[in-house]
């Protein structure tokens, strides 16, 4: 009975389409399917309900329910319900379960989990992708590079055409943002949307150069990204305490919000942090940082130029100990160009 069963399954795996069965041990019932266990060097069957191992590769030509483990390539043109593991893991239908491989493709979407270097799913996707590159219509994606319009993308770079979900990463980019949210260091959108980050760019963004002099830092040069109601500033300042005392410099970042009171007159407030480097003659100065708060008024004298005045307060502290080095108010006058 057992020998007959093995012989029958060798024929079953190679049905009317002459599908090869190389080095196979098959235990099961059915005319063109495996309903229990299929093991082979190259495992190819019509359908599977159970377990299949293709040492070099293989696949299931129709639907699969169970567990399939393959070496280099695992091909299933139809649906998969269960677990499928392969180097190149192709599912032409819908995945309901788990796919693990170097490259995972679900042609008609998935309800489940994909884990691999490259994960792709189209149409309806409700699940999780974990990998280096992830692409799906929706769901949760965690990787280095993510592409999707809906759901949540968490990675170094997130891309979308029309953003309807959430992007969380270092760089977030979308062409249209009607109802999505971007959270990152650099957020880019061709239209307005919810953006939370250090630098936010959209169609209303205006890049300006700030040149200022003040009592805290005599010489300042900065870049301001001004949006509809908010702005971000990245800049650099230098100063000197006496001709023979010490020279200091600071690199700073600020985030703020402004209010237009009159067509050419605005008021704003911002907070920021600065990395302060102090250079004393003959000594190694300790590292310091400064926390700043500012109130600003600005008047536009030309469409490409405006004047501003600032009053603020800065607290400078030592990085190592956190102890205060200096606390003092300051004033600043400057011009915003472009």
TORLO-252155 format. One record per residue (C-alpha): x, y, z; residue in three letters; residue number from 1. Coordinates in Angstrom, 3 decimals, always signed. Example, Ala and Ser with C-alpha at 12.3 -4.5 7.8 and 13.67 -1.06 7.14 Angstrom:
% TORLO-252155
(pt (+12.300,-4.500,+7.800),'ala',1),
(pt (+13.670,-1.060,+7.140),'ser',2),
END
This chain:
% TORLO-252155
(pt (+0.000,+0.000,+0.000),'unk',1),
(pt (+2.768,+2.412,+0.887),'unk',2),
(pt (+4.723,+1.714,-2.326),'unk',3),
(pt (+1.591,+2.150,-4.350),'unk',4),
(pt (+0.889,+5.428,-2.613),'unk',5),
(pt (+4.372,+6.749,-3.353),'unk',6),
(pt (+4.078,+5.685,-6.981),'unk',7),
(pt (+0.642,+7.256,-7.256),'unk',8),
(pt (+1.830,+10.567,-5.807),'unk',9),
(pt (+4.747,+10.655,-8.239),'unk',10),
(pt (+2.172,+10.528,-10.992),'unk',11),
(pt (-0.136,+12.984,-9.233),'unk',12),
(pt (+2.545,+15.640,-9.028),'unk',13),
(pt (+3.199,+15.138,-12.743),'unk',14),
(pt (-0.340,+15.281,-14.075),'unk',15),
(pt (-1.599,+15.829,-17.594),'unk',16),
(pt (+0.611,+18.876,-17.951),'unk',17),
(pt (+3.701,+16.687,-17.371),'unk',18),
(pt (+4.889,+18.561,-14.310),'unk',19),
(pt (+8.220,+17.031,-13.217),'unk',20),
(pt (+8.732,+15.467,-9.798),'unk',21),
(pt (+12.436,+15.219,-9.055),'unk',22),
(pt (+13.648,+13.344,-5.986),'unk',23),
(pt (+10.189,+13.467,-4.389),'unk',24),
(pt (+8.667,+11.578,-1.506),'unk',25),
(pt (+4.919,+12.300,-1.518),'unk',26),
(pt (+2.408,+10.924,+0.959),'unk',27),
(pt (-1.220,+11.909,+0.281),'unk',28),
(pt (-4.464,+11.390,-1.575),'unk',29),
(pt (-6.023,+13.002,-4.640),'unk',30),
(pt (-5.714,+13.087,-8.385),'unk',31),
(pt (-3.739,+16.314,-8.730),'unk',32),
(pt (-3.153,+17.626,-5.233),'unk',33),
(pt (-1.215,+16.954,-2.052),'unk',34),
(pt (-3.266,+16.880,+1.127),'unk',35),
(pt (-0.592,+15.928,+3.593),'unk',36),
(pt (+3.192,+16.048,+2.973),'unk',37),
(pt (+5.240,+16.694,-0.153),'unk',38),
(pt (+9.050,+16.629,-0.043),'unk',39),
(pt (+11.316,+16.920,-3.053),'unk',40),
(pt (+14.411,+18.476,-4.603),'unk',41),
(pt (+12.073,+20.512,-6.808),'unk',42),
(pt (+8.526,+20.399,-5.495),'unk',43),
(pt (+5.731,+21.353,-7.908),'unk',44),
(pt (+2.107,+20.313,-7.390),'unk',45),
(pt (-1.295,+21.476,-8.589),'unk',46),
(pt (-2.664,+22.372,-5.133),'unk',47),
(pt (-1.597,+21.906,-1.551),'unk',48),
(pt (-3.372,+21.333,+1.742),'unk',49),
(pt (-0.647,+20.470,+4.171),'unk',50),
(pt (+3.150,+20.768,+4.023),'unk',51),
(pt (+5.525,+21.067,+1.082),'unk',52),
(pt (+9.324,+21.212,+1.077),'unk',53),
(pt (+11.178,+22.026,-2.132),'unk',54),
(pt (+14.864,+21.878,-1.274),'unk',55),
(pt (+15.991,+23.733,-4.413),'unk',56),
(pt (+12.644,+25.372,-5.133),'unk',57),
(pt (+9.158,+24.681,-6.360),'unk',58),
(pt (+5.615,+25.831,-5.890),'unk',59),
(pt (+1.910,+25.245,-6.106),'unk',60),
(pt (+0.135,+25.978,-9.385),'unk',61),
(pt (-3.275,+26.578,-7.803),'unk',62),
(pt (-4.292,+27.552,-4.295),'unk',63),
(pt (-2.237,+26.624,-1.258),'unk',64),
(pt (-3.330,+26.055,+2.338),'unk',65),
(pt (-0.660,+25.103,+4.816),'unk',66),
(pt (+3.108,+25.538,+4.936),'unk',67),
(pt (+5.467,+25.748,+1.972),'unk',68),
(pt (+9.254,+25.975,+2.366),'unk',69),
(pt (+11.430,+26.390,-0.722),'unk',70),
(pt (+15.088,+27.068,-1.434),'unk',71),
(pt (+15.729,+29.622,-4.152),'unk',72),
(pt (+12.264,+30.152,-5.651),'unk',73),
(pt (+8.743,+29.508,-4.408),'unk',74),
(pt (+5.992,+30.192,-6.968),'unk',75),
(pt (+2.248,+30.207,-6.302),'unk',76),
(pt (+0.154,+31.931,-9.004),'unk',77),
(pt (-3.022,+31.591,-6.909),'unk',78),
(pt (-3.980,+32.371,-3.280),'unk',79),
(pt (-1.969,+31.333,-0.231),'unk',80),
(pt (-3.508,+30.622,+3.152),'unk',81),
(pt (-0.779,+29.817,+5.633),'unk',82),
(pt (+3.002,+30.225,+5.712),'unk',83),
(pt (+5.300,+30.411,+2.689),'unk',84),
(pt (+9.099,+30.718,+2.916),'unk',85),
(pt (+11.454,+31.124,-0.055),'unk',86),
(pt (+14.366,+33.143,-1.409),'unk',87),
(pt (+12.145,+34.611,-4.114),'unk',88),
(pt (+8.616,+34.264,-2.775),'unk',89),
(pt (+5.957,+34.952,-5.416),'unk',90),
(pt (+2.227,+34.813,-4.745),'unk',91),
(pt (+0.075,+35.779,-7.700),'unk',92),
(pt (-3.152,+35.825,-5.707),'unk',93),
(pt (-3.993,+36.957,-2.192),'unk',94),
(pt (-1.884,+36.183,+0.876),'unk',95),
(pt (-3.676,+35.330,+4.087),'unk',96),
(pt (-0.895,+34.448,+6.468),'unk',97),
(pt (+2.881,+34.928,+6.555),'unk',98),
(pt (+5.435,+35.264,+3.757),'unk',99),
(pt (+9.158,+35.178,+4.614),'unk',100),
(pt (+11.891,+35.548,+2.019),'unk',101),
(pt (+14.513,+37.683,+0.367),'unk',102),
(pt (+11.835,+39.059,-1.981),'unk',103),
(pt (+8.124,+38.704,-1.210),'unk',104),
(pt (+5.420,+39.557,-3.766),'unk',105),
(pt (+1.665,+39.365,-3.207),'unk',106),
(pt (+0.004,+40.225,-6.519),'unk',107),
(pt (-3.551,+40.685,-5.223),'unk',108),
(pt (-2.870,+42.056,-1.764),'unk',109),
(pt (-2.594,+40.440,+1.628),'unk',110),
(pt (-4.045,+40.030,+5.082),'unk',111),
(pt (-1.027,+39.091,+7.131),'unk',112),
(pt (+2.728,+39.617,+7.396),'unk',113),
(pt (+5.615,+39.913,+4.955),'unk',114),
(pt (+9.207,+39.732,+6.227),'unk',115),
(pt (+12.061,+40.166,+3.770),'unk',116),
(pt (+14.575,+42.482,+2.139),'unk',117),
(pt (+11.951,+43.522,-0.454),'unk',118),
(pt (+8.202,+43.288,+0.170),'unk',119),
(pt (+5.475,+44.153,-2.311),'unk',120),
(pt (+1.699,+43.956,-2.132),'unk',121),
(pt (-0.987,+45.512,-4.313),'unk',122),
(pt (-4.748,+46.136,-4.292),'unk',123),
(pt (-6.116,+45.375,-0.823),'unk',124),
(pt (-3.461,+45.204,+1.884),'unk',125),
(pt (-4.251,+44.821,+5.569),'unk',126),
(pt (-1.166,+43.717,+7.381),'unk',127),
(pt (+2.468,+44.409,+8.210),'unk',128),
(pt (+5.582,+44.584,+6.064),'unk',129),
(pt (+9.030,+44.366,+7.673),'unk',130),
(pt (+11.978,+44.850,+5.347),'unk',131),
(pt (+14.481,+47.140,+3.660),'unk',132),
(pt (+12.116,+48.133,+0.839),'unk',133),
(pt (+8.345,+47.947,+1.344),'unk',134),
(pt (+5.586,+48.792,-1.117),'unk',135),
(pt (+1.844,+48.442,-0.529),'unk',136),
(pt (-1.457,+50.270,-0.919),'unk',137),
(pt (-2.090,+50.373,+2.833),'unk',138),
(pt (-1.203,+48.645,+6.094),'unk',139),
(pt (+1.859,+49.122,+8.299),'unk',140),
(pt (+5.332,+49.249,+6.747),'unk',141),
(pt (+8.564,+49.302,+8.729),'unk',142),
(pt (+11.763,+49.539,+6.719),'unk',143),
(pt (+14.485,+51.722,+5.249),'unk',144),
(pt (+12.448,+52.775,+2.186),'unk',145),
(pt (+8.640,+52.644,+2.137),'unk',146),
(pt (+6.152,+53.434,-0.635),'unk',147),
(pt (+2.414,+53.657,+0.021),'unk',148),
(pt (-0.485,+56.112,-0.089),'unk',149),
(pt (-2.471,+54.830,+2.894),'unk',150),
(pt (-1.682,+53.252,+6.238),'unk',151),
(pt (+1.458,+53.948,+8.254),'unk',152),
(pt (+5.020,+54.028,+6.952),'unk',153),
(pt (+7.937,+54.044,+9.399),'unk',154),
(pt (+11.396,+54.248,+7.865),'unk',155),
(pt (+14.359,+56.324,+6.790),'unk',156),
(pt (+12.619,+57.463,+3.573),'unk',157),
(pt (+8.850,+57.344,+2.985),'unk',158),
(pt (+7.313,+58.084,-0.419),'unk',159),
(pt (+3.706,+58.478,-1.551),'unk',160),
(pt (+1.748,+59.819,-4.484),'unk',161),
(pt (-1.460,+60.871,-2.703),'unk',162),
(pt (-0.888,+60.625,+1.049),'unk',163),
(pt (-3.948,+59.440,+2.972),'unk',164),
(pt (-2.105,+57.909,+5.935),'unk',165),
(pt (+0.918,+58.636,+8.118),'unk',166),
(pt (+4.600,+58.895,+7.246),'unk',167),
(pt (+7.161,+58.705,+10.074),'unk',168),
(pt (+10.801,+58.921,+9.066),'unk',169),
(pt (+13.902,+60.978,+8.471),'unk',170),
(pt (+12.719,+62.087,+4.997),'unk',171),
(pt (+9.039,+62.044,+4.031),'unk',172),
(pt (+7.860,+62.964,+0.549),'unk',173),
(pt (+4.474,+62.983,-1.182),'unk',174),
(pt (+3.037,+64.610,-4.292),'unk',175),
(pt (-0.357,+65.330,-2.743),'unk',176),
(pt (-1.354,+65.445,+0.910),'unk',177),
(pt (-5.148,+65.901,+1.202),'unk',178),
(pt (-5.618,+64.150,+4.552),'unk',179),
(pt (-2.313,+62.602,+5.612),'unk',180),
(pt (+0.305,+63.427,+8.230),'unk',181),
(pt (+4.074,+63.624,+7.897),'unk',182),
(pt (+6.322,+63.335,+10.965),'unk',183),
(pt (+10.056,+63.531,+10.366),'unk',184),
(pt (+13.199,+65.598,+10.113),'unk',185),
(pt (+12.486,+66.718,+6.522),'unk',186),
(pt (+8.909,+66.701,+5.206),'unk',187),
(pt (+8.131,+67.529,+1.578),'unk',188),
(pt (+4.691,+67.853,-0.011),'unk',189),
(pt (+3.582,+69.586,-3.192),'unk',190),
(pt (+0.470,+70.862,-1.443),'unk',191),
(pt (-0.451,+71.758,+2.121),'unk',192),
(pt (-0.994,+69.091,+4.735),'unk',193),
(pt (-0.172,+68.211,+8.308),'unk',194),
(pt (+3.602,+68.339,+8.674),'unk',195),
(pt (+5.527,+67.922,+11.930),'unk',196),
(pt (+9.288,+68.135,+11.574),'unk',197),
(pt (+12.495,+70.126,+11.729),'unk',198),
(pt (+12.122,+71.294,+8.119),'unk',199),
(pt (+8.750,+71.327,+6.358),'unk',200),
(pt (+8.357,+72.135,+2.664),'unk',201),
(pt (+5.099,+72.537,+0.724),'unk',202),
(pt (+3.677,+74.734,-2.032),'unk',203),
(pt (+3.382,+77.694,+0.373),'unk',204),
(pt (+6.956,+77.381,+1.656),'unk',205),
(pt (+9.177,+80.400,+1.280),'unk',206),
(pt (+12.966,+80.137,+1.650),'unk',207),
(pt (+14.575,+83.234,+3.127),'unk',208),
(pt (+18.050,+84.255,+4.207),'unk',209),
(pt (+18.345,+86.024,+7.559),'unk',210),
(pt (+21.234,+88.377,+8.346),'unk',211),
(pt (+21.258,+89.789,+11.874),'unk',212),
(pt (+23.379,+91.374,+14.596),'unk',213),
(pt (+22.634,+91.206,+18.310),'unk',214),
(pt (+23.886,+91.465,+21.852),'unk',215),
(pt (+24.051,+87.685,+22.336),'unk',216),
(pt (+25.696,+86.825,+19.014),'unk',217),
(pt (+27.055,+89.832,+17.080),'unk',218),
(pt (+27.035,+88.182,+13.645),'unk',219),
(pt (+24.295,+85.766,+12.502),'unk',220),
(pt (+23.504,+84.120,+9.186),'unk',221),
(pt (+20.532,+81.748,+8.849),'unk',222),
(pt (+18.058,+80.044,+6.517),'unk',223),
(pt (+14.350,+80.342,+7.295),'unk',224),
(pt (+11.671,+78.060,+5.841),'unk',225),
(pt (+8.424,+79.989,+6.199),'unk',226),
(pt (+5.078,+78.226,+5.746),'unk',227),
(pt (+1.497,+79.358,+6.128),'unk',228),
(pt (+1.590,+79.867,+9.916),'unk',229),
(pt (+4.884,+78.348,+11.064),'unk',230),
(pt (+8.575,+78.584,+10.288),'unk',231),
(pt (+11.894,+76.821,+10.900),'unk',232),
(pt (+15.307,+78.437,+11.173),'unk',233),
(pt (+18.764,+76.873,+10.830),'unk',234),
(pt (+21.677,+79.225,+11.350),'unk',235),
(pt (+25.182,+80.044,+12.501),'unk',236),
(pt (+26.498,+82.830,+14.717),'unk',237),
(pt (+29.914,+84.049,+15.913),'unk',238),
(pt (+31.131,+86.533,+18.495),'unk',239),
(pt (+34.125,+87.586,+20.580),'unk',240),
(pt (+34.380,+88.482,+24.277),'unk',241),
(pt (+37.129,+91.079,+24.361),'unk',242),
(pt (+40.143,+91.094,+22.050),'unk',243),
(pt (+42.230,+88.898,+24.358),'unk',244),
(pt (+39.541,+86.771,+26.010),'unk',245),
(pt (+37.696,+84.155,+23.901),'unk',246),
(pt (+35.957,+83.589,+20.590),'unk',247),
(pt (+32.673,+81.690,+20.430),'unk',248),
(pt (+30.406,+80.313,+17.736),'unk',249),
(pt (+26.998,+78.683,+17.712),'unk',250),
(pt (+24.997,+76.510,+15.335),'unk',251),
(pt (+21.284,+76.733,+16.104),'unk',252),
(pt (+17.830,+75.514,+15.189),'unk',253),
(pt (+14.547,+77.264,+15.983),'unk',254),
(pt (+10.872,+76.543,+15.380),'unk',255),
(pt (+8.174,+79.199,+15.637),'unk',256),
(pt (+4.764,+80.492,+14.711),'unk',257),
(pt (+3.783,+83.875,+13.345),'unk',258),
(pt (+0.646,+86.000,+13.108),'unk',259),
(pt (-0.061,+88.619,+10.437),'unk',260),
(pt (-1.547,+91.695,+12.090),'unk',261),
(pt (-1.427,+93.964,+9.047),'unk',262),
(pt (-0.688,+93.253,+5.366),'unk',263),
(pt (+3.016,+94.012,+5.904),'unk',264),
(pt (+3.376,+93.621,+9.645),'unk',265),
(pt (+3.753,+90.321,+11.527),'unk',266),
(pt (+4.596,+89.207,+15.043),'unk',267),
(pt (+6.103,+85.834,+15.882),'unk',268),
(pt (+7.527,+83.727,+18.692),'unk',269),
(pt (+9.999,+80.867,+18.530),'unk',270),
(pt (+12.103,+78.583,+20.690),'unk',271),
(pt (+15.370,+76.937,+19.836),'unk',272),
(pt (+18.563,+75.194,+20.855),'unk',273),
(pt (+22.154,+76.062,+19.987),'unk',274),
(pt (+25.418,+74.159,+20.095),'unk',275),
(pt (+27.955,+76.618,+21.498),'unk',276),
(pt (+31.688,+76.270,+20.878),'unk',277),
(pt (+34.030,+78.469,+22.935),'unk',278),
(pt (+37.669,+78.896,+21.994),'unk',279),
(pt (+39.974,+80.278,+24.664),'unk',280),
(pt (+43.610,+81.021,+24.044),'unk',281),
(pt (+45.824,+78.249,+25.395),'unk',282),
(pt (+42.958,+76.212,+26.924),'unk',283),
(pt (+40.440,+73.619,+25.878),'unk',284),
(pt (+37.030,+75.105,+26.548),'unk',285),
(pt (+34.214,+72.778,+27.687),'unk',286),
(pt (+31.274,+72.037,+25.417),'unk',287),
(pt (+28.133,+74.076,+25.993),'unk',288),
(pt (+24.594,+74.437,+24.693),'unk',289),
(pt (+22.005,+77.203,+24.889),'unk',290),
(pt (+18.226,+77.239,+25.114),'unk',291),
(pt (+16.578,+80.325,+23.628),'unk',292),
(pt (+13.173,+81.933,+23.483),'unk',293),
(pt (+12.342,+84.898,+21.210),'unk',294),
(pt (+9.617,+87.415,+20.421),'unk',295),
(pt (+9.870,+89.084,+17.012),'unk',296),
(pt (+8.249,+91.864,+15.026),'unk',297),
(pt (+8.762,+92.102,+11.263),'unk',298),
(pt (+7.873,+94.694,+8.639),'unk',299),
(pt (+7.966,+94.044,+4.913),'unk',300),
(pt (+9.625,+96.935,+3.066),'unk',301),
(pt (+9.712,+95.076,-0.268),'unk',302),
(pt (+8.199,+91.794,-1.542),'unk',303),
(pt (+11.702,+90.309,-1.274),'unk',304),
(pt (+12.965,+92.069,+1.857),'unk',305),
(pt (+11.768,+92.809,+5.381),'unk',306),
(pt (+13.231,+94.206,+8.593),'unk',307),
(pt (+12.855,+92.514,+11.976),'unk',308),
(pt (+13.608,+93.189,+15.623),'unk',309),
(pt (+13.915,+90.578,+18.358),'unk',310),
(pt (+13.953,+90.431,+22.141),'unk',311),
(pt (+14.792,+87.141,+23.776),'unk',312),
(pt (+16.304,+85.239,+26.647),'unk',313),
(pt (+19.092,+82.639,+26.486),'unk',314),
(pt (+20.316,+80.148,+29.062),'unk',315),
(pt (+23.761,+78.722,+28.295),'unk',316),
(pt (+24.836,+75.552,+30.132),'unk',317),
(pt (+27.735,+73.126,+30.244),'unk',318),
(pt (+27.012,+69.877,+28.420),'unk',319),
(pt (+28.876,+67.634,+30.883),'unk',320),
(pt (+27.462,+68.940,+34.153),'unk',321),
(pt (+24.341,+70.803,+33.078),'unk',322),
(pt (+25.369,+73.724,+35.266),'unk',323),
(pt (+24.601,+77.242,+34.138),'unk',324),
(pt (+27.309,+79.236,+32.380),'unk',325),
(pt (+25.315,+82.349,+31.604),'unk',326),
(pt (+21.719,+83.557,+31.614),'unk',327),
(pt (+20.849,+86.847,+30.014),'unk',328),
(pt (+18.301,+88.659,+27.850),'unk',329),
(pt (+19.336,+89.863,+24.428),'unk',330),
(pt (+18.182,+91.989,+21.490),'unk',331),
(pt (+18.697,+91.512,+17.793),'unk',332),
(pt (+18.137,+93.470,+14.592),'unk',333),
(pt (+18.209,+92.035,+11.091),'unk',334),
(pt (+16.934,+91.722,+7.562),'unk',335),
(pt (+15.097,+88.852,+5.847),'unk',336),
(pt (+15.815,+88.466,+2.127),'unk',337),
(pt (+13.890,+86.600,-0.624),'unk',338),
END
